[in-house]
C-alpha cells in the first residue's frame, strides 16, 4: 500500500454526518482530514475523495447529490469542497449558531462551567 492509501485509512477513522450544525465539529473534521493527507502531497481531488468516504447520514446524502452534478457545478478544489460543506451544514451566521447553542445549553455540571460555556458562545 502506498503512503497516501495508508493516510486515507487513517483519515477514515473520522466521520462527519452534518448533524448538529456545529461549526467546531466541521472545522475539527476538516482539520483531521488535512492533517492526515497533506503530508503525503494529496491533490485536491484526492482530498475530496478521501473526505467523501467519511461522510455519513445527511452529509453523505448531500455529497451523493453534489457529486452527480455536471462538471463545473461540483467542487474540484479542497477549498471549494470545504466551502460547499459549510454552506450546507453550518448555520447562516455566527449569531444564529450562538442562539441555537444557547437554546440547547443545559447546566449539567457546576454553575461556573455553565457560565464559561455560555461565554464561549459569544466570543
N, C-alpha and C positions, 0 to 999 in steps of 0.2 A: 504494500500500500504506500502511496505517496504521502509526503508530509502534509500536503493540503487535504487529502482524504482523512488523515488522522485528525487534523484540526477540525474538519467538518464533523467528525464523530464526536469530538469534544464539545463543539458548539451545540450539538443536538441535545445535550443534557439540559438545555434551557429552552423552555417553550413559551410562546406568547399567544394568548387567546383573544385579546382585545376586550375582555370583560373587565368591568370596574372603571374603565376610562381614567386610569391613574397615570398622570404624566411621569411620575417617578418609575413606575413599572415599565413603561415603554422605553424610557431613557436607559434604564438599567439593562433591559433586554438587548437593545441595540448595541450598548457598550460591550456586553458579554460577547456578542457575535463579532464585533470588530476586534476585540482583544484576541479571540480565538483564531481569526482568519488573516488579519493584516500582516502578522509577522511572516506569513508564507507567501506574501505577494499576491493574494487573491485579487482577481479582477472584479470590477463592479458586478458583472453578470454572475460570477461565482459567489460573490457575497449575497446577492439577491437569491440565487438558487439555494444556497445553504440556509439562509434565513427562512425562505419559504417552506423548507422541510420541517421547520419548528413551529409553524403556525398551526393552531388548533381552534376548534369552535368557530365563533364568528369571524375571527381573523383568517382562518383557513377558507371559509366560505367567501369572504371578501377577495382574497387572493385568487381563488378559482375564477371569479368573475373578471377581475382585473387582468389576469394572465391570458384570458381568452379574447381580449380586445385586440383590434388590429394593431399591427406595428405602428408606432408613432403615438399611440394612445395609452401605452403602458410604460411604467418606469423602466429605464435601461441603465440608470446610474444608481449607485448606493444612496446618494443624497436624495434623488427623486423618489426612491423606494421609501426611505425614512419619512420624507415629507408627505407622501401619499398615505402612509400608515397613520401619521399624526393627524392629517386632515380627517381621516375616517374615525380614529379611535381616541383622540384627545378632545377634551372639552373645547368649546369655541373660544373661550377666554380664560385667563387666569382667575378672574373674578368668579366666573361660573364654576370653575373647578373648586375654588376655595369654598364657595357657597354650598356645593354638593357635599364636600368633605365635612364641612361644619354641620350640615344637616344629619350626616351619618355618625358624627362624633358621639361617643358614649364614654362616660367616666367609668373605667373598669378598675384602674389602679388608684394611686393617690391623686389628690386634687392638684398637687404640684405637677405631676406628669400630664394630667389632662390640660392644664393651663399651658404648659410647654408645647404640647401638641397643637393646641388651637393657635398659639403664637406662630408656629411654623407655617400655618396655612396663609398667614398674611405677610410673609416675608417676600 
